[in-house]
Amino acid sequence: MLGAKMGALSSIFREHMFHNAVITGACGGLGQALARRLIASGAHVALVGLHTPTLQTLTEGADERTRIYTPDVSDAAAMQTMANDWLHTHGTPDLVIANAGVAGGFETADPADLAVMRRMLEINLLGVATTFQPFLQAMLDSQRPGALVGVASVAGWRGMPGNGAYCASKAGLIAYLQSLRAELRPTPITVHTISPGYLRTALTAGNTFAMPGLLGPDEAAHDLLRAVASGREHIVLPRRIGWLSRALSLLPARWHDRILLGQPRKPRAHQAGATPIPGLSHPQDTP
């Protein structure tokens, strides 16, 4: 069964021929790069994000093959409405990329940061399930090969000081994708876990610490689509950051922690350089 499944995927995706795609987080650096590549290939693309002008720019010249949606990805009802419209107007996708995500520092001793963790889990973890769920049955019913792609992070491999909320959300996402992959083994649907290191996007713009292997979004999008098309289930961007992370994990925990404690921390929601977290209620948030 697995051999036949991979053979079918290889034949349909050999030329990166994704015909119908849904992308959340389409306003971000990686999301925009993925959208541009898929639209340029001739695919029909659902663009899900929160900044309409950015999404409108992506649709230029491809209005008949694209559609803009602006739901909160953690709102299951809103995501179902979006999916119903796309399925009705453009049909069943063969590629769903759950790319929406937020990042920010976290301090357990600060009660205000509990709202940060809650919102991060809603977007980074629950938002992936609410993205896949409305499309999955239609993809199964089509009996055609398809791919579900979840954008996690190497930060989900091990907790980092001052980054507990983000690391927890990505670790949970990796486990969820593992479960879903096992459930869908007997079907034509594959599940792909993307673990980027550092990408040159708004989420990393405020970082003051070293970011080895920093990768541009266009290169990351190219590598991601090529890897999914080839059937790879675990994809690290770039690969060398995965090797570095695994090498560090071989150190005794005390040594590893000591190294990480010496690094500057991710800015928290109210600090300079922090990226906005949509829907986060905080007295010092920027509207």
Kinemage of the C-alpha trace (Angstrom):
@kinemage 1
@onewidth
@group {chain A} dominant
@subgroup {mainchain}
@vectorlist {calphas} color= white
{ca met a 1} P 0.000 0.000 0.000
{ca leu a 2} L 2.750 2.455 0.968
{ca gly a 3} L 4.736 1.719 -2.211
{ca ala a 4} L 1.704 2.323 -4.401
{ca lys a 5} L 0.914 5.499 -2.479
{ca met a 6} L 4.412 6.900 -2.936
{ca gly a 7} L 4.413 5.908 -6.583
{ca ala a 8} L 1.185 7.774 -7.190
{ca leu a 9} L 2.527 10.826 -5.377
{ca ser a 10} L 5.755 10.705 -7.346
{ca ser a 11} L 3.934 10.652 -10.662
{ca ile a 12} L 1.500 13.461 -9.881
{ca phe a 13} L 3.996 15.726 -8.117
{ca arg a 14} L 7.109 15.020 -10.204
{ca glu a 15} L 6.888 18.413 -11.884
{ca his a 16} L 5.633 20.153 -8.731
{ca met a 17} L 2.185 20.025 -10.306
{ca phe a 18} L 0.044 21.172 -7.439
{ca his a 19} L -3.183 22.274 -9.076
{ca asn a 20} L -5.246 23.532 -6.153
{ca ala a 21} L -3.673 24.917 -2.982
{ca val a 22} L -4.739 26.564 0.269
{ca ile a 23} L -2.186 28.621 2.212
{ca thr a 24} L -2.694 30.195 5.617
{ca gly a 25} L -0.317 32.871 6.814
{ca ala a 26} L -0.170 34.064 3.201
{ca cys a 27} L 0.785 37.597 4.290
{ca gly a 28} L 4.044 36.475 5.909
{ca gly a 29} L 7.384 36.163 4.181
{ca leu a 30} L 7.246 32.407 3.633
{ca gly a 31} L 3.514 32.474 2.862
{ca gln a 32} L 3.935 35.119 0.179
{ca ala a 33} L 6.841 33.248 -1.378
{ca leu a 34} L 4.852 30.009 -1.470
{ca ala a 35} L 1.838 31.792 -2.949
{ca arg a 36} L 3.878 33.441 -5.702
{ca arg a 37} L 5.462 30.164 -6.738
{ca leu a 38} L 2.174 28.271 -6.809
{ca ile a 39} L 0.322 31.030 -8.653
{ca ala a 40} L 3.143 31.305 -11.186
{ca ser a 41} L 2.891 27.549 -11.802
{ca gly a 42} L -0.773 27.953 -12.791
{ca ala a 43} L -2.348 26.590 -9.616
{ca his a 44} L -5.579 27.827 -8.106
{ca val a 45} L -4.642 29.279 -4.721
{ca ala a 46} L -6.710 30.235 -1.670
{ca leu a 47} L -4.879 33.027 0.147
{ca val a 48} L -5.661 33.103 3.868
{ca gly a 49} L -4.260 35.984 5.898
{ca leu a 50} L -5.149 39.107 7.838
{ca his a 51} L -3.779 41.963 5.682
{ca thr a 52} L -6.015 42.367 2.640
{ca pro a 53} L -3.752 44.788 0.682
{ca thr a 54} L -0.878 42.281 0.835
{ca leu a 55} L -3.140 39.482 -0.368
{ca gln a 56} L -4.514 41.664 -3.166
{ca thr a 57} L -0.985 42.244 -4.431
{ca leu a 58} L -0.496 38.482 -4.694
{ca thr a 59} L -3.650 38.059 -6.801
{ca glu a 60} L -2.645 40.560 -9.491
{ca gly a 61} L -2.858 38.909 -12.890
{ca ala a 62} L -4.441 35.756 -11.464
{ca asp a 63} L -7.790 36.958 -10.146
{ca glu a 64} L -9.699 34.047 -11.652
{ca arg a 65} L -7.428 31.493 -9.943
{ca thr a 66} L -7.152 33.096 -6.528
{ca arg a 67} L -9.431 34.081 -3.697
{ca ile a 68} L -8.758 36.115 -0.542
{ca tyr a 69} L -9.941 35.098 2.920
{ca thr a 70} L -9.281 36.863 6.231
{ca pro a 71} L -10.515 34.599 9.067
{ca asp a 72} L -8.860 34.042 12.427
{ca val a 73} L -7.272 30.623 11.840
{ca ser a 74} L -8.173 29.519 15.374
{ca asp a 75} L -11.884 30.175 14.736
{ca ala a 76} L -13.215 26.808 13.546
{ca ala a 77} L -16.518 28.231 12.294
{ca ala a 78} L -14.792 30.953 10.272
{ca met a 79} L -12.362 28.445 8.788
{ca gln a 80} L -15.244 26.132 7.860
{ca thr a 81} L -16.982 29.015 6.084
{ca met a 82} L -13.782 29.763 4.183
{ca ala a 83} L -13.343 26.120 3.207
{ca asn a 84} L -16.959 25.768 2.070
{ca asp a 85} L -16.560 28.762 -0.235
{ca trp a 86} L -13.295 27.501 -1.722
{ca leu a 87} L -14.601 23.981 -2.244
{ca his a 88} L -17.697 25.384 -3.943
{ca thr a 89} L -15.863 27.829 -6.219
{ca his a 90} L -12.577 26.044 -6.981
{ca gly a 91} L -12.959 22.443 -5.883
{ca thr a 92} L -10.938 20.132 -3.665
{ca pro a 93} L -7.318 21.108 -2.948
{ca asp a 94} L -4.410 18.729 -3.466
{ca leu a 95} L -2.213 20.865 -1.187
{ca val a 96} L -3.103 22.514 2.129
{ca ile a 97} L -0.310 24.449 3.845
{ca ala a 98} L -0.957 25.483 7.449
{ca asn a 99} L 1.667 28.218 7.606
{ca ala a 100} L 0.041 30.791 9.912
{ca gly a 101} L 2.100 31.304 13.029
{ca val a 102} L 3.221 33.833 15.609
{ca ala a 103} L 6.298 34.076 17.811
{ca gly a 104} L 7.321 35.971 20.903
{ca gly a 105} L 9.179 35.723 24.163
{ca phe a 106} L 7.531 34.331 27.278
{ca glu a 107} L 8.117 34.817 31.000
{ca thr a 108} L 6.281 32.404 33.293
{ca ala a 109} L 6.615 34.713 36.301
{ca asp a 110} L 4.593 37.427 34.542
{ca pro a 111} L 0.843 36.684 34.727
{ca ala a 112} L 0.231 38.855 31.635
{ca asp a 113} L 2.274 36.421 29.552
{ca leu a 114} L -0.254 33.641 30.148
{ca ala a 115} L -2.392 35.378 27.525
{ca val a 116} L 0.596 35.216 25.175
{ca met a 117} L 0.876 31.453 25.631
{ca arg a 118} L -2.859 30.941 25.167
{ca arg a 119} L -2.932 32.940 21.951
{ca met a 120} L 0.212 31.297 20.605
{ca leu a 121} L -1.235 27.843 21.178
{ca glu a 122} L -4.493 28.904 19.517
{ca ile a 123} L -2.737 30.099 16.360
{ca asn a 124} L 0.303 27.821 16.087
{ca leu a 125} L -1.303 24.549 17.179
{ca leu a 126} L -5.092 24.717 17.070
{ca gly a 127} L -4.903 26.796 13.894
{ca val a 128} L -3.320 23.903 12.025
{ca ala a 129} L -6.131 21.516 12.934
{ca thr a 130} L -8.783 24.107 12.021
{ca thr a 131} L -7.024 24.541 8.665
{ca phe a 132} L -6.874 20.846 7.789
{ca gln a 133} L -10.212 19.684 9.203
{ca pro a 134} L -12.619 21.449 6.773
{ca phe a 135} L -10.785 20.062 3.730
{ca leu a 136} L -9.776 16.586 4.816
{ca gln a 137} L -12.993 14.697 4.133
{ca ala a 138} L -13.301 16.211 0.652
{ca met a 139} L -9.683 15.250 -0.059
{ca leu a 140} L -10.331 11.698 1.108
{ca asp a 141} L -13.542 11.459 -0.909
{ca ser a 142} L -11.700 12.546 -4.054
{ca gln a 143} L -9.448 9.461 -3.723
{ca arg a 144} L -6.655 11.478 -5.324
{ca pro a 145} L -3.167 12.091 -3.909
{ca gly a 146} L -2.933 15.165 -1.726
{ca ala a 147} L -0.651 16.732 0.859
{ca leu a 148} L -1.248 18.357 4.237
{ca val a 149} L 1.697 20.535 5.271
{ca gly a 150} L 2.225 21.880 8.781
{ca val a 151} L 4.905 24.518 9.374
{ca ala a 152} L 6.472 23.733 12.746
{ca ser a 153} L 10.024 24.729 13.781
{ca val a 154} L 13.294 23.304 15.050
{ca ala a 155} L 12.290 25.229 18.196
{ca gly a 156} L 9.796 22.406 18.743
{ca trp a 157} L 12.619 19.910 19.176
{ca arg a 158} L 13.806 21.343 22.489
{ca gly a 159} L 12.696 24.077 24.856
{ca met a 160} L 14.709 27.309 24.909
{ca pro a 161} L 14.961 29.836 27.750
{ca gly a 162} L 12.505 32.712 27.393
{ca asn a 163} L 10.722 31.000 24.513
{ca gly a 164} L 8.562 28.473 26.327
{ca ala a 165} L 5.240 29.377 24.698
{ca tyr a 166} L 6.568 29.199 21.150
{ca cys a 167} L 8.562 26.022 21.744
{ca ala a 168} L 5.560 24.364 23.389
{ca ser a 169} L 3.261 25.297 20.502
{ca lys a 170} L 5.661 23.891 17.905
{ca ala a 171} L 6.437 20.738 19.905
{ca gly a 172} L 2.707 20.124 20.198
{ca leu a 173} L 2.315 20.688 16.474
{ca ile a 174} L 5.026 18.155 15.648
{ca ala a 175} L 3.267 15.539 17.802
{ca tyr a 176} L -0.111 16.354 16.228
{ca leu a 177} L 1.321 15.940 12.727
{ca gln a 178} L 2.883 12.613 13.724
{ca ser a 179} L -0.521 11.389 14.884
{ca leu a 180} L -2.299 12.598 11.759
{ca arg a 181} L 0.360 11.026 9.534
{ca ala a 182} L -0.162 7.648 11.150
{ca glu a 183} L -3.949 7.929 10.812
{ca leu a 184} L -3.712 8.701 7.094
{ca arg a 185} L -1.189 6.011 6.121
{ca pro a 186} L -3.845 3.838 4.407
{ca thr a 187} L -5.025 6.816 2.284
{ca pro a 188} L -3.602 8.816 -0.646
{ca ile a 189} L -3.093 11.814 1.673
{ca thr a 190} L 0.400 12.488 2.988
{ca val a 191} L 1.322 14.648 5.986
{ca his a 192} L 4.482 16.744 5.982
{ca thr a 193} L 6.198 18.381 8.946
{ca ile a 194} L 8.252 21.460 8.078
{ca ser a 195} L 10.870 22.479 10.650
{ca pro a 196} L 12.459 25.764 9.596
{ca gly a 197} L 15.400 27.150 11.465
{ca tyr a 198} L 15.720 30.896 11.010
{ca leu a 199} L 13.983 32.496 8.028
{ca arg a 200} L 14.473 36.125 7.046
{ca thr a 201} L 10.902 37.236 7.834
{ca ala a 202} L 9.070 39.620 10.160
{ca leu a 203} L 9.054 36.947 12.884
{ca thr a 204} L 12.849 37.078 13.141
{ca ala a 205} L 13.385 40.771 12.372
{ca gly a 206} L 13.511 41.721 16.061
{ca asn a 207} L 15.910 38.962 17.112
{ca thr a 208} L 19.190 40.169 18.590
{ca phe a 209} L 20.785 36.732 18.961
{ca ala a 210} L 22.793 34.706 16.460
{ca met a 211} L 20.674 33.037 13.750
{ca pro a 212} L 22.874 30.410 12.061
{ca gly a 213} L 21.727 29.234 8.657
{ca leu a 214} L 19.455 32.250 8.097
{ca leu a 215} L 17.466 31.476 4.948
{ca gly a 216} L 15.562 33.789 2.620
{ca pro a 217} L 11.825 33.086 2.158
{ca asp a 218} L 12.052 32.515 -1.607
{ca glu a 219} L 14.709 29.848 -1.230
{ca ala a 220} L 12.785 28.294 1.642
{ca ala a 221} L 9.573 28.180 -0.418
{ca his a 222} L 11.387 26.523 -3.328
{ca asp a 223} L 12.958 23.902 -1.075
{ca leu a 224} L 9.687 23.273 0.775
{ca leu a 225} L 7.592 22.673 -2.343
{ca arg a 226} L 10.258 20.507 -3.937
{ca ala a 227} L 10.551 18.382 -0.787
{ca val a 228} L 6.784 17.945 -0.429
{ca ala a 229} L 6.507 17.073 -4.111
{ca ser a 230} L 9.164 14.386 -3.674
{ca gly a 231} L 7.213 12.849 -0.780
{ca arg a 232} L 9.563 13.769 2.086
{ca glu a 233} L 7.614 13.752 5.334
{ca his a 234} L 10.117 15.550 7.598
{ca ile a 235} L 11.653 18.654 6.059
{ca val a 236} L 14.220 20.883 7.774
{ca leu a 237} L 14.998 24.293 6.257
{ca pro a 238} L 17.920 24.555 5.752
{ca arg a 239} L 19.127 21.016 6.401
{ca arg a 240} L 22.335 22.174 8.096
{ca ile a 241} L 20.385 23.816 10.939
{ca gly a 242} L 18.893 20.416 11.692
{ca trp a 243} L 22.350 18.897 11.946
{ca leu a 244} L 23.442 21.695 14.301
{ca ser a 245} L 20.368 21.282 16.500
{ca arg a 246} L 20.858 17.524 16.699
{ca ala a 247} L 24.544 17.966 17.540
{ca leu a 248} L 23.690 20.335 20.390
{ca ser a 249} L 21.093 17.873 21.677
{ca leu a 250} L 23.862 15.330 22.247
{ca leu a 251} L 25.362 17.555 24.929
{ca pro a 252} L 24.452 16.967 28.579
{ca ala a 253} L 21.333 18.999 29.410
{ca arg a 254} L 23.227 21.237 31.872
{ca trp a 255} L 25.780 22.189 29.206
{ca his a 256} L 23.094 22.767 26.597
{ca asp a 257} L 21.096 24.973 28.969
{ca arg a 258} L 24.190 26.964 29.889
{ca ile a 259} L 24.908 27.709 26.235
{ca leu a 260} L 21.333 28.845 25.622
{ca leu a 261} L 21.191 30.954 28.780
{ca gly a 262} L 24.041 33.046 27.409
{ca gln a 263} L 22.018 34.063 24.343
{ca pro a 264} L 19.772 37.165 24.102
{ca arg a 265} L 16.088 36.306 24.379
{ca lys a 266} L 13.210 36.747 21.980
{ca pro a 267} L 11.434 40.098 22.619
{ca arg a 268} L 8.208 39.729 24.593
{ca ala a 269} L 4.891 41.181 23.436
{ca his a 270} L 5.379 44.573 25.087
{ca gln a 271} L 9.081 44.990 24.281
{ca ala a 272} L 10.842 46.735 21.410
{ca gly a 273} L 11.314 44.477 18.405
{ca ala a 274} L 8.385 42.200 19.230
{ca thr a 275} L 6.199 41.076 16.353
{ca pro a 276} L 2.443 41.640 16.769
{ca ile a 277} L 0.310 38.711 17.882
{ca pro a 278} L -3.180 39.058 16.344
{ca gly a 279} L -5.990 38.830 18.868
{ca leu a 280} L -3.705 39.275 21.872
{ca ser a 281} L -5.235 41.461 24.541
{ca his a 282} L -2.416 43.350 26.222
{ca pro a 283} L -2.499 46.927 27.515
{ca gln a 284} L 0.743 47.798 25.742
{ca asp a 285} L 0.026 46.127 22.429
{ca thr a 286} L 0.213 48.255 19.312
{ca pro a 287} L -3.202 48.355 17.586
